[in-house]
């Protein structure tokens, strides 16, 4: 199942009451929001991947504390 983008959903909405400028602004905001969410998601994935690789390298070193 493919999820629809915000722009695709906006195109399905009755926008006869909006001017072309308002529609273009709404689409621009939707695209900016999708980009921001993708950027944040990518950053979280990178941090998680980095932390997991660091945890594995820390756990593989057996330190004995006497």
Residue, then its C-alpha position, 0 to 999 in steps of 0.5 A: x500500500x503506497x501512502x499518498x503525499x501531502x500534495x496528492x492529498x491536497x489535490x483531492x480537496x475541493x479548492x474552488x474557494x482558494x486563489x491560485x496563490x493560496x493553492x501554490x502556497x499550501x502546496x509549497x508548505x506541504x512539500x516543505x513539511x514533507x522534506x522536514x519530516x524526511x530530514x528529521x527521520x533520516x537524522x534519527x535513523x543515523x543517530x540510532x545506527x551510530x549509537x548501535x554501532x558504538x554500543x556494539x564496539x563498547x560491549x565487545x571490549x571486556x573491561x574488568x574492574x577490580 
